[in-house]
Amino acid sequence: MVCYVRRLFKIAFVSAASLCFFATILARSAHSETGPVSVQPRQMAGAMLAEQSEQTQQCVTCHRESEIAPVIVSQWQQSAHAKNGVGCYECHAAQPTDVDAFEHYEATISIIVSPKDCAACHEKEVKEFDGSHHAKGGQILGSLDNVLGEVVEGVPAANSGCKQCHGSEIKVLEKGKLDPTTWPNTGIGRLNPDGSKGSCSACHSRHAFSPALARQPENCGKCHLGPDHPQYEIYTESKHGIAFRAFIHKMNLSNDTWVLGIDYDAAPTCATCHMSAAKGLTLTHDIGTRISWTLRPEVSIKLENWEQRRDRMKLVCQNCHTPAYVDGFYQQFDDVIELYNEKFAKPAQAIMKSLLVAGKINPTPFDEEIEWTYFYLWHHEGRRARHGASMMGPDYTQWHGFYDIAHRFYIEFIPEAERLLPGVTAEHMASDLHKWTKGLSAEEREQIKQFYRERYGQ
């Protein structure tokens, strides 16, 4: 109840006159074309709802008896919020001076419940989230990706695509009315009218805010999938994902506490490795504290304090694996990143810079063929290979990764660069990493033939 009291200090109570309004609403009941409809909320089996504030009771009564979102009442009644006396008004109440506040049947509320609002009760979680890469998801608004989405493709595509994961800048047209080109949006890095960043409901879907849902890999898969960052698909093909799906009934996903090795031990999920509690680690809402490499940019780099970050992730791994196994995995993973950086990423990046300096391409992105080729190389194939290796997805490391990288680099990128500026690739292709392009020796060719004769009889 502490959070409830704190919340009341910053909100204005509904006036007594509102009781008359809600009495009128109840008298009207709710009508459809076929007659009155009454939707009764479903409560959790065996759960006792805490006493709710008068204002929340009015919200519940109105929504339950009307045709405007009655289901959210049932969802909320299944939540931990309802069991702890936190209701509609405690979350949605606003000050009249708030930019997105408006009068709703004599109550001052806001449609958006931002992390700043959630911090009234969940201060630690919001502080951790605010320092995370998730909270910075809205930075796409000024990035190369956003030029592709908003300029090359078009703003409506970006509004319904990019910004639904990364977040939009919510704009208020007038009291109680949000700009429909920026709302609805639950992007993880949403820029809210109150100045806060993010959307807690990106992961904790309203209004049930189910822990089981937040812990499911599918929850992360809303954004982390597709041709450029297929973490969900990679997880699904990994031994971790296979075990999760086979033993989901043993995962205790709805438990109040969820500590690896205590509350469950069948398999890890995304949350297990990146956020959740385990032996030696507490729960965190900063998903970067266990990540040592950044795999997003053209050339991967190790993050600040990467050794401490890696040690934290190793603590998670060692709940199920021996130190030697974990060290061996990280050796293979690091080797993959170094291979990608040195053989493909750094040479391609340097070649693009040389073409720009020579005036063979212009500064405008995506208006020349080689810029698209280069983008595919690092943004799609390059990321798939790196993420595949980071999450033990062999097919994404190989066939969706390095095979596609090699094809794009050798068959498209290098020839396109040479056509634009003959000789521009010579320095980079002289490396031993690309020695094979000069041709295999007669002895090497014979070894390959012998292998196929012995294995396949051909």
N, C-alpha and C positions, 0 to 999 in steps of 0.2 A: 504493500500500500504506500510505500515511500514515494514511488514514482508518481502515483496518483496525486498525492498531496503536492509534490513539486509542480506537477502539471497545472494544478488549480491556481497556483500563484501567478501563472503567466497567462491565464485565460479569463475571459469575462463570462460570468454566469448568465444563463438564459433568464430573461425576465419572467416574472410570474404570469404575465399576460400570455406567454406562450402556451400555458396550460389550456387556455380557452381555445387556442387554435387547434391543438391536438385533440381536444374533445370534439371539435367540429370534424376533424379528419376521421376519427373513429366512428362518428355518426354516419358519415358518408359511406364508410367501408370502402371496398375496392370493387369496381365493376368492369367487366369485359363486355363484349358484344353479346355474350350469351348469359350474362347475369353476374352476380357477385362472386368473387374469388377470395378465398381465405387460405393463405399459405402458412402452415405451422412449422416452425423451425425444428430441426432435428438436433438433439443434444447428444454428446458423447455418452456412451453406455457407462453407467456408474459414476459419471462426473457430476460434481455439484458446482453450479455456477456461483461465483461470489456475488455479493450484493452490488448492484450497479447504481451509478449516480442517476439522479432524477432525469438529467439531460439525456443520458444514454438510453434510459428506458423509453423516453419519448421518441428517440431516433429509431429504436428497435420496433416499437409499436407501429410507427408510421410506415416504415419500409416493409414490415412483415404483412401489413394489411393492404398495401398498395401494389401496383404493377411495376413500380420502379425498383428494380434490383432486390426483390425479396430474398433471393438465394444467399446474398451476402450475410444475412442474419444467421442462417444455418451454418455457413462457413465460420463466421465469427464465434458462434456458440461452441464450436469444436476446438477452439484455440486456447492456448495457455493464457492469452489476454483475458478472455472471458472468465476463466477460472480464478484469475487474480484481480478482478474488479476493474480491468482496463477496457473501456468500451469506445464506442464511436466518438463520443464527445471528447474524451480524454486525448484522443489522437488528432481529431480534425479541428478542434477549437482553435481560434486565432484571435489576435489582437486587431482592433479596427484599423490600426496603422500599417498592418502587414500588406504588402503590395498585392497579394492574391486573396486577401480576405473579402468576404461578402456576407450580406445578411441572408440567412436561410431560415425562414419562418421564425424570425426574431432571435435567432442564434447567430453569432458571428463565427464563421467557419472558413476553412480553406479546403479545396479539393485535394491538394497535394499534401501528403504527409512526408516530409523530407527527413534526411538523416539528422538535421538539426532538431526536429521534433522528436525523433526516436531517441536522441541523446538524453532527453529528460529522464529516461529510465535506463538506457543502454549506453551510458557515457563511454565506458571502456571500449566496447565494440565499435562505436562510431569513430572514436579517436584512432583506433587501429586501421579501420577501413579508410579513413581520410588520408592516411599515410601510404596507402597501397597504390599499386598500378591500376587497379580497378577504378579507383576514384578519379584517375586521370584519363579515363576512357574518352571523355568529351574533347580531349585535345585533337581528336581526328578532325574537328571543325576547321583547323588551320593546316592540315597535313596534305601530303601528296595524295593519299587515299581519297581525301575529300574533294580534291580537284577532279579525280577520276569520277567520283560519285555524283557530285553536284554540277560540274561543268561538262565533262565529256558525256556522262549518261543523262543527267538531268535532276533537278531538285526533288521532284516527287519520288524518284527512285531512291534517292538518298534518305528522304524522310521515312519511307516505309522499309528501307533496307539498312544502310549503314547505321543510322541514328537509333534504330530500335535496339541495337546491341551496345553501341558506344555511348548513346545519350544525346539528346538535343538540348538546345538552350530554350527553356520554357518561357514563352512570352505571354504577357497578360494583355488582352485587348481592352477589357474594362472589368469592373468589379464582378466577380463570379463567372467571367468568361475568359477561357484560355484560347490562345491562337490554335486552331485545329491543324495547322501545318507543323506545330511543335508538340502537340498533345492529342491523343494519349501517347505516353512514352515512359518506359521503365528501363531505359538504357542505364548500364552500370555506372557511367560517368556523367549522368544527366546534370545540367546546370540549372539549379532551381531558383525560383524568384527570390528566395530569402538569402541567396548567396552561397548556400551549401552545395556540395558536389555529391552526386550519386543518387541511387535509388535502392533502398533496402529491399523493396519488393521485387527487384530483379532476381533475387535468389529466394527470398522468403515470401512467396506468392501470397497476396492478400486473398481473403481475409482470414483464412485458417492459419496462415503462417506455420505450416506443418514442418516440424524438424525432419520427418521422413522424406518429404519432398526435397528439402534443401540438401540432404545428404545423398540423394540419388545422382548418379552420373548423368542421367538425362537432363537434369536441371542445368548443369554446366553446358550440356550439348546444345542448348538453345543458341549459344553464340560460338562455342568452340568446336566448330565443325566446318566442312566444306573444303574447297580446293586450296585454300591458303593457310588454314590452321585447323586441321582435322583431328584435334585431340580426342574428341568423342569417338570417332571411328577407330582411331589408333588404340584407344583404351579397350574398345569392344573386341578387337582382334588379339589383344595381349592376354597373357595368362591371367593377369589380374581381372580383366573384364570377363573372361570365360568363367572364372571361379565365382565372381559376383553373381552372374546370371544363374549359375547352377545352384548356388547356395543362398539366394536372396532371402529365403525363409529363415536363415540363421543370422541375419545381419542386425536384428534388433533396431531397425531404423527409427522406430517411434519412441525409443527410450529417452527418458529425461537426460541422462548422462550417456555419453557415447565415446568411451575411451577404448582404444585399440588394445586388445589383449585382456580386457576386463569385461566390457559389454558386448564385444563381438570379436571373432577371430577368423571368420571364414574367408574374407577377401578385403582388399582395400578399395576405396572409391577415390574420386578426385579430391573430395573433402578430407579423406584420411591422410593423404600424403601432403596436401598443401595447407590445410587449416586445422584439422581436428587434433584432439588431445591423444597423446600416446605416452608410453613410459619415458620420462625425462622431458616431455614437452606439454605445454598448455595450449588450449584452444586459442587461435588467433584469427582475426579478420583481415590481416595484412597478408595476402597470398604470395607476396614476394620474399618473405623472410626465409624460405627454404629453397630458393632458386638461385643457382650459381652463375648460369649463363643467361644472357638475353638472346633469344632465338628469332626475334622479330626483324632486326635490320638486315641490310644487304650483307654486311660482314658481322658475324657474331662476336660479342665481346663479353668478358667476364664482368659481373657487377661488382660494385664497391662492397668490400667485406665478403667477397665470394666464399672464402674459406669457412667463415662462421656460418654462412647460409647453407653451405654444403654439409657441414657437420650436423646441422639441425635435420636436414633431410635424411642423412645417414642414420640418425637415431630412429626415424620412422622405419627405414628399411630393415634395420637390425632387430626389429620386433619379430620379423619372420625369416631373415636371412643372416648368415654368418658374416663377420667383418670381411673375410677374404672374398666372399661372393659379391658383397657391396662394392668393395674396392675394384674388383674385376669389371663390374658393370660400368663404373665411372671411368675406368681406363678406356674401355671400348667407346663409351659415349664421347669422351674428350677427343679420342682419335678421329671419330666421325666429324666433329665440329672443325677440328684443325684441317682435315682433308678438304672439307667443303670450303673453308676460308682460303686456303693456300692454292688449291687446284682450280677453283672456279670463281669464287666471290671476289677476291682481291684483284685477279687479272681482269675480270669483266668490269669491275668498278673503275680500274685505272684506264682501260680502253675507252670507256664512256667519257671520262674526263678529257682524254686526249682528243677525242672527236669533237667535244665542245670547244676546247681551246683552239682547235684548228678551224673552227667555223663550219664543220661538216654536219653538225646538228645545232639547233637553236635552243635557247633556254626554256621554251614552252614545252611542258610535258605532254606526252601522248600524241603528238602531232606527226611523229615519224615512226616508221615501222620498227626500227631497231630499239626504240624506247619501249615498245610493247614486248618485244622479244626479251629485252633485259628485265623487264618487270616480271614476266612469267618465270624467268630464271631464278630470281631471288625471292620474289614474293609468293610464288606458288610452289614450284618444284623444290626450291631451296629450303623453304620452311617445312614442307612435308618430310623431307629427308631428315632434317634436324629434329623435328618433333617426334618422328618415328623412332629415332635412336634414343631420344630422351625417355620414351615411355614403353620401350620394349615392343615396338610394332615392326617386325621384320619386313612385311610387305610394303609398308609405307616408307621404310628406310631404303629399300631396294627399288621395286618396280614403280611405285608412285613417287619415289624420291630420286635416288642417284641415277637410275636409268633415264628418267625424264630430264634431269639436269644435264647429263652427258649429251643426250640427243640435242637438247636446245642449245648447248654451248658449242658443240663441234659442228653440227649440221646447219644451224641457223645463225647464231650470234657471230661466230668468227667469220664466216663467209660474208655476212652483211657488213661487218666492220671493215673488211678488206675491200669491199666494193666502194665504200665511202672514202676510205683513205688507205691505199695500198701500203703495206708494210707496218701498219699500226699495231698489229698483233705479234710481230716477229719476236720482240723482246720477251713476251710472256709465254709464247709457245715454245721457246728454246729450253724451258725448264724440263728436267728429267721426268716430271709428272706427266708431260705430254709427249714423251719420247716415242710412244707407241704409234703416234700419227705419222711418223716417218716410215713406218712399215716394219713388219716382223721379219726376223732373220729366217733363213731356210730351216735352221735347226728348230726354231720356235714353232714354225708352221708344221713341221713334221711331228713335234711333240703333241700338238693339238690333234692332228689327224690320228695319231696313235691312241690317244685317249678315247676318241670316239669309236675307233675300231674295237678296242678292248671292252668298252662299256656297252655299246649298242650294236656291235657287230656290223658297223658301217664304215 
